[in-house]
Amino acid sequence: MAILTITRLGHQGDGIAEGPVFVPRTLPGEVVEGQVTDARLNAPRILTPSAQRIKPPCPHYRTCGGCALQHAHDDFVTDWKQGVLRQALSAQGIDAPFRAPHISPLRSRRRAGFAGRRLKNGAMVGFHARASDVLTAVPDCLILDPALVAALPLLQDLTAREGSRKGELALSLTLSEAGLDLAVTGGKALDDPMRARLGEWAGQSGLARLAWDGDVIAQSQPPFHTIGRARVTPPPGAFLQATKPAEAALQGAVAEAIGTASQVADLFAGCGTFALPLAESAEVLAVESDAAMLRALDAGWRQAQGLKRVTTQTRDLFRNPVLPEDLARFDAVVIDPPRAGADAQMRALSASRVPRIAAVSCNPVTFARDAKLLIQGGYRLDWVQVVDQFRFSPHLELAAQFTK
């Protein structure tokens, strides 16, 4: 047995002791005991607890892998997440003012991905334990909107009917303003009898929409989301910000960052999270590689009232970035890349003369790398803001303003 002192937290929220040895669900300053295997101590006994340690509020915390930091005081988690971003910027030689963070409230997650496994008697639906294929039911989850929690028996019923004991269903459930929107992947191949069964089940369950491996089986009404003045119906399983309060916080930060711009390019635009609200005062070019998401954005814009022109362009910005000469007509650019960042597009932006850039990111490391490119191109990082919509997890979103 080893006795270790935790010196810091890693980027995934694990405590780190000298070695390094990774110890989950521990905090800096704690002394722990346990068996170390492959540089991990997975079942620590806390000998000296931190003053920041609290009793985890969720009854599923010990077995569920959905949360990693419920054992820490909220203020500690917020400071730590801001520290992760500050450290990533510092590693690139960047210092910037930090604005007050946004923290989404509990029970506000409007989308979640569950796993479903058929059992000998019934089915199990829930989240995986960390680094494991063991499933944990989460009927009292603290982060999910109550409507998602209330739908768990429906997911169990569907899994028992159409799941397999040899594999798992991936169940992406989103709360739309018209009701529940369920997209299932990883299941059996559709045939006509199965399609009929699923359609009947969806109707009885009151879902707004059911999709199976991307094929819409049933839709009682479009599962829309209000974005600015528009109603948008995303394709099945499409990306949305996890909570509505976080979406509003990011939209507000982006609007402030672009200022009074009248011509805006929205890169990695998705279904229009930023493009549609910005169209209330600016003409917008929305660029995205997923054509289905752009069709949803365009349909929402066409049906809305009082918006300025929004044009869409399907384009792979990793292989075919918008070049400086094509950016010259814009007063501002919004860019919200995936976790990998956007090296090629950031290099093109850094060489442009666009006066203002609103950057959104879900990865502090790639954001800091991309920020360095912009700074080398003559931009100033005016401020950053952490947006924490993944409570109790190591993940964070952020928004930032750059000016030339």
C-alpha positions, 0 to 999 in steps of 0.5 A, a space after each residue: 500500500 502506498 501513502 501519497 500526497 495530492 499536489 494538484 489536479 490534472 486537466 481531467 480532474 484527477 488528483 496528481 501525486 509525485 511520480 506522477 500517480 493519478 488518483 481520481 476524486 481527490 483534491 490538492 493537499 489530501 493524503 491518500 492511501 491505496 494500491 498503485 497500479 500502472 501509475 493510478 490509484 483508483 480506490 483511494 482511502 482519504 487519510 487527510 481530507 482537504 478543507 474544500 472536500 464536501 459530501 457529493 450531493 448526488 446518490 449516484 456519484 460513486 458509481 456513475 462516470 458522468 461527473 468527476 468533481 462533486 466531491 469539491 466545493 463549487 467555488 473551488 471547481 470554478 477557480 480550478 476551471 479558470 486556472 486551467 484556462 489561465 495555465 493554457 494561455 500562460 503556456 503560450 506566453 499570453 495574459 488576458 483579463 478574465 470576466 466573471 464566469 457563467 455557471 449553469 444551474 443544476 437540472 438545466 441540461 437539455 440534452 444527454 447521451 445515454 447508453 441502453 443495454 437489454 438484459 435478461 429481464 428488462 433493460 438498463 439505461 444510464 451512464 457508464 462508470 468511468 473508463 468502464 462498460 458498466 452502466 449506472 442508472 441515474 433516476 435522481 441525476 442532478 444535472 439533467 432537466 427533470 423532463 429528461 429524467 422523467 423520460 428514462 423509463 421510456 428509454 428503458 422500454 425502448 431498449 427492452 423492445 429493440 435493443 440487443 444483449 450483445 451490444 448497446 444502444 446510444 440514446 441521444 435525448 434532447 428536450 426541444 420546445 415541442 417535446 422530447 427528440 430522441 435519436 438512436 444509433 448502434 441498433 439493429 438494421 431497420 426493416 419494415 416490421 421494425 419501422 412499424 413497431 417503432 412508429 407505433 411506440 413513438 406515437 404512444 410515447 408522445 415523442 416529438 421525433 424519433 430517429 433510428 440511425 439517422 432515419 426519421 421514423 416518426 415526428 408528431 411535430 418539429 422539435 424546434 428550438 428558439 434561437 433569437 427570433 427564429 425557430 430552428 429544427 436541427 437534424 437528429 442528434 445535432 449539436 446544441 449547447 448543453 444548457 439554455 442559460 449557457 447558450 444565452 451567456 455565449 450569445 451575449 459574449 459574442 454579441 459584445 465582442 463583435 460590437 456594431 459590426 454590420 457584416 459578419 462571418 460565422 465560421 463553424 456556424 452549426 444550426 445558427 446559435 450565433 448567426 441567427 441572433 446576430 442577424 437582428 442587426 447584421 448581415 451574416 455569412 454562416 459557414 459550416 461543413 454539415 449541410 443538414 445543419 445549414 439547411 436547418 439554419 436557413 429554414 429558421 431564418 426564412 420563417 423568422 421576421 425582422 432579420 437581415 440577410 443570412 447566407 449559408 455556405 457548406 465548406 470544410 474549414 479544416 481543408 478549405 479555410 476562408 482566406 484573408 482576401 475573402 474575409 476583407 469585406 467583414 467587420 467581424 468574424 465569429 469562430 466556434 471550432 470543435 475541440 481540435 481547434 482550427 489551425 488553418 482557419 486561424 492562420 488565415 484569420 491572423 493574416 486578415 484585416 478583420 477588426 474584431 473576432 469573437 472566439 468560442 471554444 470548448 478546449 483551453 489548450 487549442 484555444 490558447 494555441 489558436 490565440 497565439 496565432 492571432 496575436 502573432 498576426 497583430 490581434 489583441 486578446 481583450 478578455 476571456 470568459 469561462 462558461 461552465 455548462 458541464 457542472 461537476 465535470 472537467 469540461 469548460 466552454 469559453 468566449 473571448 474578444 480579439 481586436 486588430 
